[in-house]
């Protein structure tokens, strides 16, 4: 998902935005031949994501810069750990520093939050039975690949990447069908006839009473949207393994243990990307 070409394109755009006509500060204060060593060090605990992106910022700014990644993505860290080392021309290090940190702090924030959600779900369930924690499409435009990759670094999984991946019939789609006088079951069966055999159909429901219609229509996944815990348990029982059960809707860390214990297969959490707080990382000089 997060390929080198995607990384380079986004990082290059960020560098061009931050330094469109040169870095006037380093050019007037730092000798052109000055070299140095700087280390990526966290100020708080977290989970690392974005090592390749961090390295790309320095490589694209000045190919002479050498970056050693000391920890792999997905690693937990504590304050003071050395996560990466940068060596080479000081001007290049200082110019690329903010872009490198912006990406890595944001991605590590996502990985850190995801790990907390995964741990909460795991602790609430018997070994091997915890639901998957997955992301949503509530991502920053242009940075979806970065953010969804960061979710996997935290132990989470990805929902569909975009609108082209799967059929997902949500409340507004169902409302439009009803307005047009169309039957939900017939509409879902017609969709099945129009798509390839590898494409899944997910249906969002907002009450237990809608579940039989989704099942009759052949849904592969049924999303229980903003269900209470009692209704979620009832939904799991009604579906009875005939479709994947996804719980969604304003999922907070406090709610995760209760929802996980209902027996759902998947919990989708928009907050992993739309409400994340960056991890405090700094570049310290040797």
Kinemage of the C-alpha trace (Angstrom):
@kinemage 1
@onewidth
@group {chain A} dominant
@subgroup {mainchain}
@vectorlist {calphas} color= white
{ca unk a 1} P 0.000 0.000 0.000
{ca unk a 2} L 2.654 2.525 1.032
{ca unk a 3} L 5.027 2.178 -1.904
{ca unk a 4} L 8.287 4.051 -2.420
{ca unk a 5} L 6.732 6.046 -5.261
{ca unk a 6} L 3.813 7.164 -3.062
{ca unk a 7} L 6.246 8.150 -0.306
{ca unk a 8} L 8.546 10.085 -2.620
{ca unk a 9} L 5.687 11.958 -4.307
{ca unk a 10} L 4.127 13.108 -1.015
{ca unk a 11} L 7.437 13.930 0.671
{ca unk a 12} L 8.688 15.862 -2.339
{ca unk a 13} L 5.479 17.919 -2.342
{ca unk a 14} L 5.918 18.605 1.380
{ca unk a 15} L 9.530 19.699 0.916
{ca unk a 16} L 8.569 21.953 -1.985
{ca unk a 17} L 5.816 23.510 0.129
{ca unk a 18} L 8.139 24.120 3.084
{ca unk a 19} L 11.156 25.283 1.112
{ca unk a 20} L 10.016 26.639 -2.268
{ca unk a 21} L 12.935 29.052 -2.835
{ca unk a 22} L 15.609 27.672 -0.515
{ca unk a 23} L 16.097 27.739 3.257
{ca unk a 24} L 17.144 31.311 3.938
{ca unk a 25} L 18.026 30.564 7.565
{ca unk a 26} L 20.508 27.748 6.998
{ca unk a 27} L 21.949 29.447 3.927
{ca unk a 28} L 22.835 32.512 5.973
{ca unk a 29} L 23.937 30.796 9.208
{ca unk a 30} L 25.389 27.348 8.437
{ca unk a 31} L 28.654 26.878 6.487
{ca unk a 32} L 28.107 24.900 3.294
{ca unk a 33} L 30.691 22.287 4.287
{ca unk a 34} L 29.428 21.705 7.862
{ca unk a 35} L 28.532 18.117 8.695
{ca unk a 36} L 26.854 16.612 11.744
{ca unk a 37} L 24.882 13.793 13.336
{ca unk a 38} L 21.318 13.997 14.658
{ca unk a 39} L 19.163 11.328 16.281
{ca unk a 40} L 15.389 10.803 16.311
{ca unk a 41} L 14.419 10.567 19.983
{ca unk a 42} L 10.914 10.310 21.512
{ca unk a 43} L 9.780 12.468 24.436
{ca unk a 44} L 6.952 10.081 25.360
{ca unk a 45} L 6.092 6.375 25.000
{ca unk a 46} L 4.556 5.214 21.748
{ca unk a 47} L 4.638 2.938 18.720
{ca unk a 48} L 6.779 3.803 15.714
{ca unk a 49} L 5.460 4.282 12.206
{ca unk a 50} L 6.941 6.116 9.238
{ca unk a 51} L 10.601 5.147 9.303
{ca unk a 52} L 10.855 4.999 5.507
{ca unk a 53} L 9.067 8.329 5.232
{ca unk a 54} L 11.461 9.906 7.732
{ca unk a 55} L 14.427 8.648 5.720
{ca unk a 56} L 12.922 9.812 2.420
{ca unk a 57} L 12.654 13.407 3.632
{ca unk a 58} L 16.411 13.619 4.167
{ca unk a 59} L 17.318 11.591 1.067
{ca unk a 60} L 15.200 13.795 -1.185
{ca unk a 61} L 16.476 17.002 0.388
{ca unk a 62} L 20.145 16.012 0.035
{ca unk a 63} L 21.204 12.612 -1.375
{ca unk a 64} L 24.445 12.856 0.591
{ca unk a 65} L 22.571 12.430 3.873
{ca unk a 66} L 22.692 8.950 5.424
{ca unk a 67} L 19.815 7.720 7.560
{ca unk a 68} L 20.035 4.638 9.780
{ca unk a 69} L 16.705 3.351 11.060
{ca unk a 70} L 17.450 1.915 14.507
{ca unk a 71} L 13.967 0.478 15.153
{ca unk a 72} L 11.488 -1.123 12.735
{ca unk a 73} L 7.986 0.248 12.301
{ca unk a 74} L 5.609 -1.287 14.816
{ca unk a 75} L 8.184 -1.157 17.615
{ca unk a 76} L 7.152 0.197 20.995
{ca unk a 77} L 9.456 2.898 22.336
{ca unk a 78} L 10.108 4.840 25.513
{ca unk a 79} L 11.403 8.388 26.051
{ca unk a 80} L 15.099 8.614 25.256
{ca unk a 81} L 15.257 5.657 22.871
{ca unk a 82} L 17.122 6.271 19.624
{ca unk a 83} L 14.793 5.504 16.706
{ca unk a 84} L 16.925 6.748 13.798
{ca unk a 85} L 20.232 8.481 13.112
{ca unk a 86} L 20.948 11.059 10.390
{ca unk a 87} L 24.507 11.878 9.247
{ca unk a 88} L 25.810 14.348 6.697
{ca unk a 89} L 25.557 18.004 5.636
{ca unk a 90} L 24.011 20.091 8.400
{ca unk a 91} L 22.130 22.319 5.988
{ca unk a 92} L 20.236 19.349 4.579
{ca unk a 93} L 19.427 17.943 8.006
{ca unk a 94} L 18.007 21.240 9.261
{ca unk a 95} L 16.010 21.920 6.111
{ca unk a 96} L 14.335 18.483 6.020
{ca unk a 97} L 13.865 18.171 9.791
{ca unk a 98} L 10.327 19.547 10.081
{ca unk a 99} L 8.903 17.602 7.145
{ca unk a 100} L 10.486 14.380 8.420
{ca unk a 101} L 9.114 14.936 11.915
{ca unk a 102} L 5.650 15.983 10.728
{ca unk a 103} L 5.126 12.702 8.910
{ca unk a 104} L 6.673 10.488 11.580
{ca unk a 105} L 4.958 12.155 14.531
{ca unk a 106} L 1.554 11.887 12.863
{ca unk a 107} L 1.998 8.303 11.721
{ca unk a 108} L 3.383 7.226 15.093
{ca unk a 109} L 0.408 8.891 16.758
{ca unk a 110} L -1.920 6.713 14.686
{ca unk a 111} L 0.089 3.570 15.431
{ca unk a 112} L 0.137 4.392 19.138
{ca unk a 113} L -3.610 4.967 19.339
{ca unk a 114} L -4.301 1.837 17.325
{ca unk a 115} L -2.173 -0.267 19.663
{ca unk a 116} L -4.213 1.019 22.624
{ca unk a 117} L -7.480 0.004 20.921
{ca unk a 118} L -6.116 -3.407 19.941
{ca unk a 119} L -4.869 -4.043 23.479
{ca unk a 120} L -8.225 -3.037 24.962
{ca unk a 121} L -10.121 -5.414 22.666
{ca unk a 122} L -7.689 -8.252 23.299
{ca unk a 123} L -7.913 -7.883 27.081
{ca unk a 124} L -11.706 -8.113 26.982
{ca unk a 125} L -11.847 -11.424 25.100
{ca unk a 126} L -10.715 -15.013 25.424
{ca unk a 127} L -7.352 -15.729 23.770
{ca unk a 128} L -7.625 -15.694 19.988
{ca unk a 129} L -11.214 -14.421 19.922
{ca unk a 130} L -10.778 -10.633 19.924
{ca unk a 131} L -12.347 -8.717 17.033
{ca unk a 132} L -10.208 -6.884 14.523
{ca unk a 133} L -9.748 -3.170 15.045
{ca unk a 134} L -9.984 -1.482 11.639
{ca unk a 135} L -9.776 2.028 10.260
{ca unk a 136} L -12.207 3.946 8.027
{ca unk a 137} L -12.058 6.357 5.078
{ca unk a 138} L -11.961 9.328 7.477
{ca unk a 139} L -8.407 10.191 6.492
{ca unk a 140} L -6.581 13.354 5.456
{ca unk a 141} L -6.914 13.841 1.685
{ca unk a 142} L -3.791 12.658 -0.091
{ca unk a 143} L -2.413 10.865 2.974
{ca unk a 144} L -4.671 7.813 3.136
{ca unk a 145} L -1.916 5.323 2.302
{ca unk a 146} L 0.280 6.769 5.060
{ca unk a 147} L -2.469 6.705 7.658
{ca unk a 148} L -3.771 3.256 6.826
{ca unk a 149} L -0.227 1.897 6.867
{ca unk a 150} L 0.242 3.435 10.320
{ca unk a 151} L -2.853 1.583 11.548
{ca unk a 152} L -1.238 -1.725 10.602
{ca unk a 153} L 1.934 -0.710 12.479
{ca unk a 154} L -0.198 -0.485 15.609
{ca unk a 155} L -1.618 -3.970 15.128
{ca unk a 156} L -4.859 -2.891 13.477
{ca unk a 157} L -6.270 -3.804 10.078
{ca unk a 158} L -7.542 -1.833 7.115
{ca unk a 159} L -11.130 -1.418 6.023
{ca unk a 160} L -11.637 -0.773 2.309
{ca unk a 161} L -9.087 1.630 0.869
{ca unk a 162} L -11.594 3.524 -1.248
{ca unk a 163} L -14.938 3.486 -2.987
{ca unk a 164} L -13.675 1.156 -5.701
{ca unk a 165} L -12.839 -1.745 -3.374
{ca unk a 166} L -16.200 -3.097 -2.292
{ca unk a 167} L -19.932 -2.427 -2.293
{ca unk a 168} L -20.944 -0.715 0.944
{ca unk a 169} L -24.635 0.106 1.185
{ca unk a 170} L -25.096 2.682 3.951
{ca unk a 171} L -28.117 4.404 5.459
{ca unk a 172} L -28.305 7.079 2.749
{ca unk a 173} L -28.179 4.448 0.012
{ca unk a 174} L -31.035 2.559 1.695
{ca unk a 175} L -33.014 5.782 2.137
{ca unk a 176} L -32.609 6.560 -1.564
{ca unk a 177} L -33.787 3.060 -2.433
{ca unk a 178} L -36.878 3.432 -0.252
{ca unk a 179} L -37.606 6.873 -1.723
{ca unk a 180} L -37.541 5.297 -5.157
{ca unk a 181} L -39.904 2.587 -3.987
{ca unk a 182} L -37.327 -0.177 -4.340
{ca unk a 183} L -37.204 -3.250 -2.135
{ca unk a 184} L -33.983 -3.578 -0.104
{ca unk a 185} L -33.687 -7.340 -0.583
{ca unk a 186} L -34.262 -7.149 -4.324
{ca unk a 187} L -31.811 -4.284 -4.646
{ca unk a 188} L -29.068 -6.198 -2.836
{ca unk a 189} L -29.631 -9.270 -4.966
{ca unk a 190} L -29.458 -7.119 -8.100
{ca unk a 191} L -26.145 -5.703 -6.900
{ca unk a 192} L -24.805 -9.242 -6.495
{ca unk a 193} L -25.610 -9.918 -10.114
{ca unk a 194} L -23.689 -6.853 -11.293
{ca unk a 195} L -20.400 -7.349 -9.442
{ca unk a 196} L -17.529 -9.761 -9.749
{ca unk a 197} L -17.420 -12.873 -7.607
{ca unk a 198} L -14.508 -11.508 -5.552
{ca unk a 199} L -16.276 -8.256 -4.601
{ca unk a 200} L -17.945 -8.203 -1.206
{ca unk a 201} L -21.178 -6.498 -0.209
{ca unk a 202} L -21.436 -4.741 3.142
{ca unk a 203} L -24.715 -3.356 4.448
{ca unk a 204} L -25.056 -0.831 7.258
{ca unk a 205} L -28.063 -1.280 9.550
{ca unk a 206} L -29.213 0.953 12.383
{ca unk a 207} L -31.655 -1.415 14.086
{ca unk a 208} L -31.889 -5.188 14.660
{ca unk a 209} L -35.058 -5.236 12.567
{ca unk a 210} L -33.040 -4.477 9.421
{ca unk a 211} L -30.722 -7.450 9.854
{ca unk a 212} L -33.017 -10.098 8.269
{ca unk a 213} L -33.327 -7.926 5.148
{ca unk a 214} L -29.561 -7.659 4.828
{ca unk a 215} L -29.178 -11.405 5.255
{ca unk a 216} L -31.920 -12.182 2.748
{ca unk a 217} L -30.237 -9.841 0.284
{ca unk a 218} L -26.988 -11.806 0.553
{ca unk a 219} L -24.796 -9.350 2.477
{ca unk a 220} L -21.284 -10.632 3.169
{ca unk a 221} L -20.741 -8.112 5.985
{ca unk a 222} L -23.324 -6.414 8.187
{ca unk a 223} L -22.352 -3.228 9.989
{ca unk a 224} L -24.194 -2.555 13.229
{ca unk a 225} L -24.138 1.235 13.343
{ca unk a 226} L -24.421 2.944 16.742
{ca unk a 227} L -26.034 -0.092 18.367
{ca unk a 228} L -26.323 -0.363 22.131
{ca unk a 229} L -24.446 -3.254 23.732
{ca unk a 230} L -27.679 -5.204 24.188
{ca unk a 231} L -28.670 -4.671 20.561
{ca unk a 232} L -25.143 -5.577 19.425
{ca unk a 233} L -25.354 -8.896 21.270
{ca unk a 234} L -28.797 -9.456 19.743
{ca unk a 235} L -27.416 -8.642 16.300
{ca unk a 236} L -24.596 -11.158 16.689
{ca unk a 237} L -27.146 -13.805 17.638
{ca unk a 238} L -29.444 -12.959 14.713
{ca unk a 239} L -26.631 -13.075 12.173
{ca unk a 240} L -25.346 -16.352 13.630
{ca unk a 241} L -22.134 -16.479 11.549
{ca unk a 242} L -24.013 -16.052 8.254
{ca unk a 243} L -22.122 -12.802 7.634
{ca unk a 244} L -19.173 -10.950 9.116
{ca unk a 245} L -20.396 -8.674 11.913
{ca unk a 246} L -18.899 -5.189 12.120
{ca unk a 247} L -19.631 -2.734 14.934
{ca unk a 248} L -19.245 0.954 14.184
{ca unk a 249} L -20.220 4.387 15.402
{ca unk a 250} L -18.420 6.761 17.785
{ca unk a 251} L -16.038 4.117 19.074
{ca unk a 252} L -13.947 5.335 21.999
{ca unk a 253} L -11.281 3.508 23.952
{ca unk a 254} L -13.664 3.239 26.911
{ca unk a 255} L -16.321 1.542 24.792
{ca unk a 256} L -14.041 -0.997 23.140
{ca unk a 257} L -13.977 -3.674 25.902
{ca unk a 258} L -17.766 -3.858 26.076
{ca unk a 259} L -18.235 -3.964 22.321
{ca unk a 260} L -15.444 -6.503 21.861
{ca unk a 261} L -17.064 -8.825 24.405
{ca unk a 262} L -20.327 -8.976 22.415
{ca unk a 263} L -18.797 -11.340 19.860
{ca unk a 264} L -18.535 -9.034 16.844
{ca unk a 265} L -15.880 -9.850 14.261
{ca unk a 266} L -14.715 -6.310 13.476
{ca unk a 267} L -14.809 -2.913 15.178
{ca unk a 268} L -14.256 0.071 12.889
{ca unk a 269} L -12.841 3.195 14.514
{ca unk a 270} L -12.770 6.511 12.672
{ca unk a 271} L -10.894 8.151 15.539
{ca unk a 272} L -7.740 6.211 14.642
{ca unk a 273} L -7.159 8.700 11.852
{ca unk a 274} L -9.490 11.670 12.279
{ca unk a 275} L -8.837 12.404 15.962
{ca unk a 276} L -5.275 11.253 16.518
{ca unk a 277} L -2.701 13.243 18.488
{ca unk a 278} L 0.855 13.338 17.176
{ca unk a 279} L 3.544 11.655 19.256
{ca unk a 280} L 6.218 14.017 20.540
{ca unk a 281} L 9.432 13.186 18.684
{ca unk a 282} L 12.528 15.338 18.428
{ca unk a 283} L 15.748 15.474 16.451
{ca unk a 284} L 18.623 15.748 18.901
{ca unk a 285} L 22.146 16.679 17.869
{ca unk a 286} L 24.987 14.421 18.907
